[in-house]
Amino acid sequence: MRTDKEILLATRPFAREVRWRSWWHLGSTVFVAAALLGIASYDALGALRFVFGVLAGLTLVRLFVLFHDHQHGSILRGSKLADGVMTAFGIWSLNPPSVWKRSHDHHHHNNSKLYGPNVGSYPIMTVDAYARASRRERMLYAASRHPVTIATGYLTIFLVGMCVAPLIANPRRHADAVLSIACHAGFLLWLATGGADDMWLAGVLPFAVGSGVGAYLFFAQHNFPGAHINAGKDWTYVSAALRSSSYVSMGPLMRWFTGSIGYHHVHHLNSHIPFYRLAEAMAAIPEAQSPTTVTLGFRDVASCLRLKLWDADAERLVPWPAKSGIMERPLRAAA
């Protein structure tokens, strides 16, 4: 059995980008996204515009993954052109770089830790902590993990969580959040000059779809049956990657739309591996070949969404206790 250090060293050969492939993926994705958004705003297509709006939203997920990789420094590092394109995308898509990088870096260094601030991740309370929580704390916690909150991530996670809340908390540090809100609103208003349907079908719909899919994927990557949550002292980077990050199995089309982010356990082993080399790394590293696997099927989605609390005794995520309302004391803790 290899040590954590040996496993991390085994990932290094894959943390080298193929520059032309990175540019190809960025250029082709921008082209496809722009084309789909343009088609979604084409009046003559009628109801088909809705379909193209949804496809545009899924392509925005892929473009976000490229932005995500660039922020990690795994693709196109040192390119001023790429820096400009990715910064523009982050601001346009309600992902101001100052907020995104700080929160996401914190997430990577604290993945699956039970204690500490829940920056860049969905909060997790233990059954006992929930039993001791006030009514207000329970309401806020329940809302943060509610399927509606995830599905409406366009507003709850990106507009409020990534822009409004950080701006209120620290206006100086996150001044780009103002620019992000202004640019995004400007884009929607520009679309509205062609008609309200353009704004909804080529603006709101794609971002709602992309944000909702992205918000759920992030949830399922760390909140799934079999996920391990650490109390802190037993936490290790490699264990958190392999035991607390899932592999989301998808078909080739959804792998394209999601930029292979389903290989999330490999990404957490080494965030400098470009998204297009994650599958290659998984195939070459034995320790990464037996992850907890979830799919985008209804049953797996439902099984992830129903997980609400960490049961420290059973060492697993559990749903709300049976016959116990969200505002009530959990049965096990009250016994």
C-alpha contacts under 8 A as a table, 3 or more apart, distances in Angstrom:
res1	aa1	res2	aa2	distance
2	R	5	K	7.99
2	R	6	E	5.84
2	R	7	I	6.41
3	T	6	E	5.16
3	T	7	I	6.33
4	D	7	I	5.12
4	D	8	L	6.22
4	D	238	V	6.00
5	K	8	L	5.14
5	K	9	L	6.14
6	E	9	L	5.02
6	E	10	A	6.20
7	I	10	A	5.05
7	I	11	T	6.74
7	I	238	V	7.92
7	I	285	I	7.81
7	I	287	E	7.59
8	L	11	T	5.32
8	L	12	R	6.96
8	L	238	V	7.64
8	L	269	L	6.74
8	L	270	N	7.21
9	L	12	R	5.43
10	A	13	P	6.94
10	A	285	I	7.01
11	T	14	F	5.74
11	T	15	A	6.84
11	T	269	L	7.47
11	T	270	N	6.56
11	T	273	I	7.93
11	T	281	A	6.76
11	T	285	I	7.56
12	R	15	A	5.15
12	R	16	R	7.65
12	R	270	N	7.75
12	R	273	I	7.97
13	P	16	R	6.41
14	F	17	E	7.71
14	F	273	I	5.68
14	F	274	P	7.79
14	F	277	R	6.46
14	F	278	L	7.83
14	F	280	E	7.79
14	F	281	A	6.13
15	A	74	S	6.97
15	A	270	N	7.44
15	A	272	H	5.12
15	A	273	I	3.99
15	A	274	P	6.54
16	R	74	S	7.56
16	R	272	H	7.76
16	R	273	I	6.73
16	R	274	P	7.40
17	E	21	R	7.89
17	E	22	S	7.16
17	E	74	S	6.78
17	E	75	I	6.09
17	E	273	I	7.43
17	E	274	P	6.04
18	V	21	R	5.39
18	V	22	S	6.37
19	R	22	S	5.15
19	R	23	W	6.41
19	R	75	I	7.54
19	R	76	L	6.84
20	W	23	W	5.16
20	W	24	W	6.04
21	R	24	W	4.92
21	R	25	H	6.06
22	S	25	H	5.23
22	S	26	L	6.20
22	S	75	I	6.17
22	S	76	L	6.69
23	W	26	L	5.11
23	W	27	G	5.88
23	W	76	L	7.58
24	W	27	G	5.21
24	W	28	S	5.85
25	H	28	S	5.38
25	H	29	T	5.91
26	L	29	T	5.27
26	L	30	V	6.12
26	L	63	L	7.51
26	L	66	L	6.96
27	G	30	V	5.29
27	G	31	F	6.18
28	S	31	F	5.05
28	S	32	V	6.14
29	T	32	V	5.13
29	T	33	A	6.01
29	T	59	T	7.20
29	T	62	R	7.37
29	T	63	L	6.37
30	V	33	A	5.17
30	V	34	A	6.01
30	V	63	L	7.14
31	F	34	A	5.23
31	F	35	A	6.04
32	V	35	A	5.08
32	V	36	L	6.08
32	V	59	T	7.41
33	A	36	L	5.24
33	A	37	L	6.13
33	A	56	A	5.61
33	A	59	T	5.70
33	A	60	L	6.60
34	A	37	L	5.18
34	A	38	G	6.06
35	A	38	G	5.04
35	A	39	I	6.14
36	L	39	I	5.05
36	L	40	A	6.04
36	L	52	F	5.85
36	L	53	G	6.96
36	L	55	L	6.97
36	L	56	A	5.15
37	L	40	A	5.06
37	L	41	S	6.49
37	L	52	F	7.31
37	L	53	G	6.53
37	L	56	A	5.79
37	L	202	A	5.35
37	L	203	G	7.83
37	L	206	P	7.97
38	G	41	S	5.29
38	G	42	Y	6.62
38	G	202	A	7.33
39	I	42	Y	5.09
39	I	49	R	6.94
39	I	52	F	6.67
40	A	48	L	7.87
40	A	49	R	4.48
40	A	50	F	6.81
40	A	51	V	7.87
40	A	52	F	5.19
40	A	53	G	5.22
40	A	198	D	7.52
40	A	201	L	6.11
40	A	202	A	5.18
41	S	49	R	6.90
41	S	197	D	7.86
41	S	198	D	5.03
41	S	201	L	6.70
41	S	202	A	5.40
42	Y	45	L	6.13
42	Y	49	R	7.16
42	Y	198	D	7.98
43	D	46	G	5.95
43	D	49	R	7.76
45	L	48	L	5.47
45	L	49	R	5.87
46	G	49	R	5.91
47	A	50	F	5.82
47	A	51	V	7.64
48	L	51	V	5.24
48	L	52	F	6.55
49	R	52	F	5.12
49	R	53	G	6.01
49	R	201	L	6.70
50	F	53	G	4.96
50	F	54	V	6.31
50	F	201	L	6.08
51	V	54	V	5.21
51	V	55	L	6.31
52	F	55	L	4.94
52	F	56	A	5.97
53	G	56	A	5.00
53	G	57	G	6.24
53	G	201	L	5.59
53	G	202	A	5.68
53	G	205	L	6.07
53	G	206	P	5.20
54	V	57	G	5.00
54	V	58	L	6.40
54	V	205	L	6.74
54	V	206	P	5.59
54	V	209	V	6.32
55	L	58	L	5.11
55	L	59	T	6.24
55	L	206	P	7.52
56	A	59	T	5.02
56	A	60	L	6.24
56	A	206	P	5.53
57	G	60	L	5.03
57	G	61	V	6.69
57	G	205	L	7.14
57	G	206	P	3.69
57	G	207	F	5.68
57	G	208	A	7.27
57	G	209	V	5.11
57	G	210	G	4.40
57	G	211	S	7.96
58	L	61	V	5.16
58	L	62	R	6.90
58	L	206	P	7.43
58	L	209	V	6.76
58	L	210	G	5.33
58	L	213	V	7.72
58	L	257	F	5.68
58	L	258	T	7.48
59	T	62	R	5.10
59	T	63	L	6.32
59	T	210	G	7.58
59	T	257	F	5.47
59	T	258	T	7.80
60	L	63	L	4.85
60	L	64	F	5.98
60	L	206	P	7.54
60	L	207	F	7.54
60	L	210	G	5.77
61	V	64	F	5.03
61	V	65	V	6.37
61	V	210	G	5.26
61	V	211	S	7.49
61	V	213	V	7.49
61	V	214	G	6.33
61	V	257	F	6.37
61	V	258	T	5.70
61	V	259	G	7.70
62	R	65	V	5.08
62	R	66	L	6.52
62	R	256	W	7.07
62	R	257	F	5.02
62	R	258	T	4.81
62	R	259	G	4.97
63	L	66	L	5.12
63	L	67	F	6.31
63	L	259	G	7.95
64	F	67	F	4.89
64	F	68	H	6.00
65	V	68	H	4.77
65	V	69	D	6.11
65	V	258	T	7.01
65	V	259	G	5.86
65	V	261	I	7.21
65	V	275	F	7.89
66	L	69	D	5.06
66	L	70	H	6.11
66	L	75	I	7.95
66	L	259	G	7.43
66	L	275	F	7.86
67	F	70	H	5.09
67	F	71	Q	6.18
67	F	86	M	5.65
67	F	89	F	7.50
67	F	90	G	7.20
68	H	71	Q	5.20
68	H	72	H	6.42
69	D	72	H	5.02
69	D	73	G	6.30
69	D	74	S	5.39
69	D	75	I	6.06
69	D	271	S	7.85
69	D	272	H	7.63
69	D	274	P	6.58
69	D	275	F	7.07
70	H	73	G	4.92
70	H	74	S	5.78
70	H	75	I	5.11
70	H	76	L	6.49
70	H	77	R	6.92
70	H	86	M	7.37
71	Q	74	S	7.67
71	Q	101	K	6.71
72	H	75	I	7.95
72	H	271	S	6.46
72	H	272	H	6.31
73	G	76	L	7.21
73	G	77	R	5.42
73	G	272	H	6.31
74	S	77	R	6.89
74	S	271	S	7.14
74	S	272	H	4.34
74	S	273	I	5.78
74	S	274	P	5.19
75	I	274	P	6.10
76	L	79	S	5.75
76	L	82	A	6.35
77	R	82	A	7.93
78	G	83	D	7.82
79	S	82	A	5.22
79	S	83	D	6.13
80	K	83	D	4.87
80	K	84	G	6.14
81	L	84	G	5.16
81	L	85	V	6.25
82	A	85	V	5.04
82	A	86	M	5.93
83	D	86	M	5.32
83	D	87	T	5.92
84	G	87	T	5.22
84	G	88	A	6.04
85	V	88	A	5.18
85	V	89	F	6.18
86	M	89	F	4.97
86	M	90	G	6.09
87	T	90	G	5.09
87	T	91	I	6.23
87	T	96	P	7.83
87	T	97	P	6.68
88	A	91	I	5.25
88	A	92	W	6.01
89	F	92	W	5.05
89	F	93	S	5.87
89	F	95	N	7.95
90	G	93	S	5.27
90	G	94	L	6.25
90	G	95	N	4.49
90	G	96	P	5.33
90	G	97	P	6.11
90	G	180	S	7.75
91	I	94	L	5.52
91	I	95	N	5.60
91	I	96	P	4.89
91	I	97	P	7.22
91	I	176	D	7.34
91	I	177	A	7.51
91	I	179	L	6.81
91	I	180	S	4.32
91	I	181	I	7.83
91	I	183	C	7.07
91	I	184	H	7.66
92	W	95	N	7.43
92	W	180	S	5.77
92	W	181	I	7.94
92	W	183	C	5.73
92	W	184	H	5.23
93	S	180	S	7.35
93	S	184	H	6.70
93	S	207	F	7.86
94	L	158	F	5.76
94	L	159	L	6.13
94	L	162	M	6.85
94	L	163	C	6.66
94	L	177	A	7.63
94	L	180	S	5.47
94	L	181	I	6.55
94	L	184	H	6.93
95	N	99	V	7.24
95	N	100	W	6.03
95	N	158	F	6.81
95	N	162	M	6.26
95	N	163	C	7.40
95	N	177	A	7.93
95	N	180	S	7.25
96	P	99	V	5.61
96	P	100	W	6.11
96	P	162	M	7.23
96	P	163	C	7.10
96	P	174	H	7.83
96	P	176	D	5.78
96	P	177	A	5.43
96	P	180	S	6.06
97	P	100	W	5.01
97	P	101	K	5.79
97	P	176	D	7.58
98	S	101	K	5.79
98	S	102	R	6.39
98	S	173	R	7.33
98	S	174	H	5.99
98	S	176	D	7.04
99	V	102	R	5.48
99	V	103	S	6.12
99	V	162	M	6.43
99	V	163	C	7.71
99	V	166	P	7.06
99	V	174	H	6.49
99	V	177	A	7.80
100	W	103	S	5.39
100	W	104	H	5.83
100	W	162	M	7.14
101	K	104	H	5.19
101	K	105	D	5.81
102	R	105	D	5.40
102	R	106	H	6.28
103	S	106	H	5.19
103	S	107	H	6.28
103	S	119	V	5.49
103	S	120	G	4.52
104	H	107	H	4.89
104	H	108	H	6.34
104	H	119	V	7.80
104	H	120	G	5.38
105	D	108	H	5.22
105	D	109	H	6.40
106	H	109	H	5.25
106	H	110	N	6.04
106	H	119	V	6.53
106	H	120	G	6.78
107	H	110	N	5.14
107	H	111	N	5.38
107	H	119	V	6.50
107	H	120	G	5.34
107	H	121	S	6.34
108	H	111	N	5.37
108	H	268	H	6.93
109	H	237	Y	7.40
110	N	113	K	5.55
111	N	237	Y	7.94
111	N	240	A	6.16
111	N	241	A	7.66
111	N	244	S	7.49
112	S	222	H	7.44
112	S	228	H	7.12
112	S	229	I	4.95
112	S	230	N	5.95
112	S	240	A	6.21
112	S	244	S	6.07
113	K	116	G	7.39
113	K	229	I	6.11
113	K	230	N	4.96
113	K	231	A	6.08
113	K	232	G	5.61
113	K	235	W	7.01
114	L	124	I	6.84
114	L	125	M	7.62
114	L	229	I	6.10
114	L	230	N	5.56
114	L	231	A	5.17
114	L	232	G	6.61
115	Y	231	A	6.54
115	Y	232	G	6.71
118	N	121	S	5.69
118	N	122	Y	6.62
118	N	123	P	5.40
122	Y	144	S	7.04
122	Y	145	R	6.91
122	Y	219	F	7.01
123	P	141	Y	7.31
123	P	144	S	7.37
123	P	145	R	7.72
124	I	308	K	7.42
124	I	309	L	6.23
124	I	310	W	6.81
125	M	129	A	6.04
125	M	130	Y	6.08
125	M	308	K	7.98
125	M	309	L	5.48
125	M	310	W	6.10
126	T	129	A	5.08
126	T	130	Y	6.08
126	T	309	L	5.37
126	T	310	W	4.42
126	T	311	D	5.79
126	T	312	A	6.69
127	V	130	Y	5.21
127	V	131	A	6.28
127	V	309	L	5.73
127	V	310	W	5.98
127	V	311	D	5.56
127	V	312	A	7.60
127	V	330	P	7.03
127	V	333	A	6.86
128	D	131	A	4.98
128	D	132	R	6.44
128	D	333	A	5.89
129	A	132	R	5.17
129	A	133	A	6.15
130	Y	133	A	5.00
130	Y	138	R	6.81
130	Y	309	L	7.98
130	Y	329	R	7.69
130	Y	330	P	7.66
131	A	328	E	7.98
131	A	329	R	5.06
131	A	330	P	5.93
131	A	333	A	6.38
131	A	334	A	7.64
132	R	329	R	7.99
133	A	137	E	5.81
133	A	138	R	6.22
134	S	137	E	5.13
134	S	138	R	6.23
135	R	138	R	5.16
135	R	139	M	6.23
135	R	327	M	6.12
136	R	139	M	5.10
136	R	140	L	6.24
137	E	140	L	5.22
137	E	141	Y	6.03
138	R	141	Y	5.05
138	R	142	A	5.94
138	R	326	I	7.06
138	R	327	M	6.49
139	M	142	A	5.19
139	M	143	A	6.09
139	M	326	I	7.53
139	M	327	M	7.18
140	L	143	A	5.11
140	L	144	S	6.18
141	Y	144	S	5.16
141	Y	145	R	6.70
142	A	145	R	5.53
142	A	146	H	6.04
142	A	308	K	7.90
142	A	326	I	7.24
143	A	146	H	5.06
143	A	149	T	6.68
144	S	149	T	6.44
145	R	149	T	6.82
145	R	150	I	7.25
145	R	305	L	7.93
145	R	308	K	7.10
146	H	149	T	5.27
146	H	150	I	6.60
146	H	305	L	7.77
147	P	150	I	5.06
147	P	151	A	6.00
147	P	305	L	6.57
148	V	151	A	4.99
148	V	152	T	5.95
149	T	152	T	5.29
149	T	153	G	6.12
149	T	156	T	6.19
149	T	157	I	7.83
150	I	153	G	5.05
150	I	156	T	7.68
150	I	157	I	7.67
150	I	212	G	6.16
150	I	215	A	5.63
150	I	216	Y	5.97
151	A	211	S	7.88
151	A	212	G	4.59
151	A	213	V	7.46
151	A	215	A	7.25
151	A	216	Y	7.18
152	T	155	L	5.86
152	T	156	T	6.14
152	T	157	I	7.83
152	T	208	A	6.91
152	T	211	S	7.53
152	T	212	G	5.86
153	G	156	T	4.85
153	G	157	I	4.64
153	G	158	F	6.16
153	G	208	A	7.30
153	G	211	S	5.36
153	G	212	G	5.10
153	G	215	A	5.93
154	Y	157	I	6.20
154	Y	158	F	5.33
154	Y	159	L	6.27
154	Y	207	F	6.47
154	Y	208	A	5.22
154	Y	211	S	4.96
154	Y	212	G	6.52
155	L	158	F	5.83
155	L	159	L	4.83
155	L	160	V	6.06
156	T	159	L	6.22
156	T	160	V	5.27
156	T	161	G	6.14
157	I	160	V	5.78
157	I	161	G	4.46
157	I	162	M	6.26
157	I	215	A	7.60
158	F	161	G	5.33
158	F	162	M	4.73
158	F	163	C	6.59
158	F	211	S	7.50
159	L	162	M	5.86
159	L	163	C	5.31
159	L	164	V	6.33
159	L	181	I	7.54
160	V	163	C	5.50
160	V	164	V	4.66
160	V	165	A	5.71
161	G	164	V	6.38
161	G	165	A	5.51
161	G	166	P	7.13
162	M	165	A	6.75
162	M	166	P	6.47
162	M	177	A	7.73
163	C	166	P	5.76
163	C	167	L	6.04
163	C	177	A	4.94
163	C	178	V	7.39
163	C	180	S	7.42
163	C	181	I	7.09
164	V	167	L	5.19
164	V	168	I	6.24
164	V	177	A	7.24
165	A	168	I	5.23
165	A	169	A	6.16
166	P	169	A	4.94
166	P	170	N	5.96
166	P	171	P	7.36
166	P	174	H	6.51
166	P	177	A	7.74
167	L	170	N	5.36
167	L	171	P	4.66
167	L	172	R	7.97
167	L	174	H	5.57
167	L	175	A	6.82
167	L	177	A	6.22
167	L	178	V	7.38
168	I	171	P	5.96
170	N	173	R	5.61
170	N	174	H	6.19
171	P	174	H	5.30
171	P	175	A	5.55
172	R	175	A	5.49
174	H	177	A	5.58
174	H	178	V	7.85
175	A	178	V	5.65
175	A	179	L	7.14
176	D	179	L	4.95
176	D	180	S	6.09
177	A	180	S	4.87
177	A	181	I	6.22
178	V	181	I	5.29
178	V	182	A	6.13
179	L	182	A	5.05
179	L	183	C	5.92
180	S	183	C	5.22
180	S	184	H	6.03
181	I	184	H	5.26
181	I	185	A	6.01
182	A	185	A	5.18
182	A	186	G	5.92
183	C	186	G	4.91
183	C	187	F	6.12
184	H	187	F	5.10
184	H	188	L	6.44
185	A	188	L	5.18
185	A	189	L	6.14
186	G	189	L	5.05
186	G	190	W	6.00
187	F	190	W	5.09
187	F	191	L	6.32
187	F	203	G	7.80
188	L	191	L	5.11
188	L	192	A	6.18
188	L	199	M	5.61
188	L	203	G	5.97
188	L	204	V	7.57
189	L	192	A	4.84
189	L	193	T	6.56
189	L	199	M	7.26
190	W	193	T	5.42
190	W	194	G	7.59
190	W	199	M	7.99
191	L	194	G	5.68
191	L	195	G	7.06
191	L	196	A	7.69
191	L	198	D	5.63
191	L	199	M	4.82
191	L	202	A	7.60
191	L	203	G	7.21
192	A	195	G	4.83
192	A	196	A	5.00
192	A	197	D	7.51
192	A	198	D	6.08
192	A	199	M	4.86
193	T	196	A	7.61
194	G	198	D	6.19
194	G	199	M	7.91
195	G	198	D	5.43
195	G	199	M	6.85
196	A	199	M	5.16
196	A	200	W	6.34
197	D	200	W	5.11
197	D	201	L	5.84
197	D	202	A	7.99
198	D	201	L	5.32
198	D	202	A	5.42
198	D	203	G	7.08
199	M	202	A	5.65
199	M	203	G	4.95
199	M	204	V	6.35
200	W	203	G	5.40
200	W	204	V	4.77
200	W	205	L	5.74
201	L	204	V	6.36
201	L	205	L	5.24
201	L	206	P	7.12
202	A	205	L	6.42
202	A	206	P	6.30
203	G	206	P	5.80
203	G	207	F	6.40
204	V	207	F	5.38
204	V	208	A	5.88
205	L	208	A	5.04
205	L	209	V	6.08
206	P	209	V	5.21
206	P	210	G	5.98
207	F	210	G	5.05
207	F	211	S	5.73
208	A	211	S	5.28
208	A	212	G	5.93
209	V	212	G	5.22
209	V	213	V	6.09
210	G	213	V	5.31
210	G	214	G	5.99
211	S	214	G	5.07
211	S	215	A	5.90
212	G	215	A	5.12
212	G	216	Y	6.19
213	V	216	Y	5.25
213	V	217	L	6.15
214	G	217	L	5.14
214	G	218	F	6.25
215	A	218	F	5.31
215	A	219	F	6.32
216	Y	219	F	4.96
216	Y	220	A	6.12
217	L	220	A	5.15
217	L	221	Q	6.02
218	F	221	Q	5.20
218	F	222	H	6.91
219	F	222	H	5.76
219	F	223	N	5.65
220	A	223	N	5.00
220	A	224	F	5.75
220	A	246	S	7.34
220	A	248	V	7.98
220	A	294	V	7.91
220	A	301	V	7.71
220	A	304	C	6.10
220	A	305	L	7.86
221	Q	224	F	7.08
221	Q	245	S	5.37
221	Q	246	S	4.87
221	Q	247	Y	7.12
221	Q	248	V	7.21
221	Q	262	G	7.74
221	Q	264	H	6.66
222	H	227	A	6.79
222	H	244	S	5.90
222	H	245	S	5.08
222	H	246	S	6.41
223	N	227	A	6.38
223	N	304	C	6.11
223	N	305	L	7.93
223	N	307	L	7.07
223	N	317	L	7.76
224	F	227	A	5.51
224	F	246	S	7.38
224	F	294	V	7.66
224	F	303	S	7.31
224	F	304	C	4.81
224	F	307	L	7.26
224	F	317	L	7.67
225	P	303	S	7.20
225	P	304	C	6.63
225	P	307	L	7.80
225	P	316	R	7.54
225	P	317	L	6.79
226	G	292	T	6.91
226	G	316	R	6.52
226	G	317	L	7.55
227	A	243	R	6.19
227	A	244	S	4.89
227	A	245	S	7.12
227	A	246	S	7.75
227	A	292	T	7.80
227	A	316	R	6.83
227	A	317	L	7.12
228	H	240	A	7.72
228	H	243	R	5.79
228	H	244	S	5.08
228	H	315	E	7.16
228	H	316	R	6.62
229	I	244	S	6.74
229	I	310	W	7.58
229	I	315	E	7.69
229	I	316	R	7.68
230	N	233	K	7.68
230	N	234	D	6.37
230	N	235	W	5.69
231	A	234	D	6.60
231	A	235	W	7.19
232	G	235	W	5.19
235	W	239	S	7.17
235	W	240	A	6.95
236	T	239	S	5.31
236	T	240	A	6.10
237	Y	240	A	5.26
237	Y	241	A	6.32
237	Y	269	L	7.56
238	V	241	A	5.07
238	V	242	L	6.21
238	V	269	L	6.12
239	S	242	L	5.23
239	S	243	R	5.58
239	S	244	S	7.33
240	A	243	R	5.42
240	A	244	S	4.88
240	A	245	S	6.86
241	A	244	S	5.73
241	A	245	S	5.38
241	A	265	H	5.11
241	A	266	V	7.18
241	A	268	H	4.98
241	A	269	L	5.48
242	L	245	S	5.97
242	L	246	S	7.74
242	L	265	H	5.55
242	L	266	V	7.74
242	L	269	L	7.55
242	L	287	E	7.92
242	L	288	A	6.77
242	L	291	P	6.45
243	R	246	S	7.65
243	R	291	P	7.22
243	R	292	T	7.56
244	S	265	H	7.84
245	S	264	H	6.19
245	S	265	H	4.83
245	S	268	H	7.47
245	S	291	P	7.97
245	S	292	T	7.81
246	S	262	G	7.68
246	S	263	Y	7.58
246	S	264	H	6.12
246	S	265	H	5.73
246	S	291	P	6.26
246	S	292	T	5.33
246	S	293	T	5.86
246	S	294	V	6.96
247	Y	262	G	5.38
247	Y	263	Y	5.13
247	Y	264	H	5.78
247	Y	265	H	6.19
247	Y	291	P	6.05
247	Y	292	T	6.14
247	Y	293	T	4.81
247	Y	294	V	6.34
248	V	262	G	4.32
248	V	263	Y	6.57
248	V	264	H	7.54
248	V	293	T	5.79
248	V	294	V	4.95
248	V	295	T	5.34
248	V	296	L	7.44
249	S	262	G	6.39
249	S	293	T	6.53
249	S	294	V	6.12
249	S	295	T	5.04
249	S	296	L	7.52
250	M	253	L	7.94
250	M	254	M	5.91
250	M	255	R	5.88
250	M	262	G	7.43
250	M	295	T	6.49
250	M	296	L	7.11
251	G	254	M	5.62
251	G	255	R	6.10
252	P	255	R	4.96
252	P	256	W	6.22
253	L	256	W	5.18
253	L	257	F	6.39
254	M	257	F	4.91
254	M	258	T	5.94
255	R	258	T	5.18
255	R	259	G	5.79
255	R	260	S	4.89
255	R	261	I	7.58
255	R	262	G	7.40
256	W	259	G	5.16
256	W	260	S	6.53
257	F	260	S	7.99
258	T	261	I	5.83
258	T	262	G	7.50
259	G	275	F	6.36
259	G	276	Y	7.44
260	S	263	Y	6.09
260	S	275	F	6.01
260	S	276	Y	6.91
260	S	278	L	7.32
260	S	279	A	7.86
261	I	264	H	5.60
261	I	267	H	7.79
261	I	275	F	6.84
263	Y	266	V	5.61
263	Y	267	H	6.49
263	Y	278	L	6.29
263	Y	279	A	6.87
263	Y	282	M	7.90
264	H	267	H	4.88
264	H	268	H	6.21
265	H	268	H	5.14
265	H	269	L	6.38
265	H	288	A	7.36
265	H	291	P	7.33
266	V	269	L	5.02
266	V	270	N	6.60
266	V	278	L	6.33
266	V	281	A	7.30
266	V	282	M	6.45
266	V	288	A	6.64
267	H	270	N	5.35
267	H	271	S	4.96
267	H	272	H	7.74
267	H	273	I	6.71
267	H	275	F	7.88
267	H	278	L	6.89
268	H	271	S	5.70
270	N	273	I	5.97
271	S	274	P	7.87
273	I	277	R	6.41
273	I	278	L	6.50
274	P	277	R	5.48
274	P	278	L	6.73
275	F	278	L	5.45
276	Y	279	A	7.24
277	R	280	E	5.14
277	R	281	A	6.21
278	L	281	A	5.08
278	L	282	M	6.20
279	A	282	M	5.08
279	A	283	A	6.24
280	E	283	A	5.23
280	E	284	A	6.42
281	A	284	A	5.17
281	A	285	I	6.14
282	M	285	I	5.39
282	M	286	P	7.46
282	M	288	A	5.47
282	M	289	Q	6.03
283	A	286	P	7.28
283	A	288	A	7.85
283	A	289	Q	6.83
285	I	288	A	5.54
285	I	289	Q	6.86
286	P	289	Q	5.31
286	P	290	S	7.89
287	E	290	S	6.85
288	A	291	P	6.38
294	V	300	D	6.09
295	T	300	D	5.89
295	T	301	V	7.36
296	L	300	D	6.45
296	L	301	V	6.04
297	G	300	D	5.50
297	G	301	V	6.15
298	F	301	V	5.14
298	F	302	A	6.04
299	R	302	A	5.14
299	R	303	S	6.06
300	D	303	S	5.00
300	D	304	C	6.23
301	V	304	C	5.31
301	V	305	L	6.22
302	A	305	L	5.14
302	A	306	R	6.13
303	S	306	R	5.47
303	S	307	L	6.97
304	C	307	L	5.68
305	L	308	K	7.76
306	R	318	V	7.75
306	R	319	P	5.37
306	R	320	W	7.79
307	L	317	L	5.79
307	L	318	V	5.05
307	L	319	P	4.48
307	L	320	W	7.50
308	K	317	L	6.73
308	K	318	V	5.85
308	K	319	P	4.92
308	K	320	W	6.02
309	L	317	L	5.50
309	L	318	V	5.32
309	L	319	P	6.37
309	L	320	W	7.05
310	W	315	E	7.11
310	W	316	R	5.83
310	W	317	L	4.44
310	W	318	V	6.11
311	D	314	A	5.49
311	D	315	E	5.54
311	D	316	R	5.53
311	D	317	L	6.00
311	D	318	V	6.50
312	A	315	E	4.77
312	A	316	R	6.98
318	V	321	P	7.86
320	W	324	S	7.12
320	W	325	G	7.85
320	W	326	I	7.24
320	W	330	P	7.58
321	P	324	S	5.53
321	P	330	P	5.69
321	P	331	L	6.24
321	P	332	R	7.61
322	A	331	L	7.55
323	K	331	L	7.95
324	S	328	E	5.94
324	S	329	R	7.04
324	S	330	P	5.97
324	S	331	L	6.58
325	G	328	E	5.10
325	G	329	R	7.88
326	I	329	R	7.94
329	R	333	A	7.18
329	R	334	A	6.32
330	P	333	A	5.55
330	P	334	A	6.17
331	L	334	A	5.06
331	L	335	A	6.09
332	R	335	A	5.35
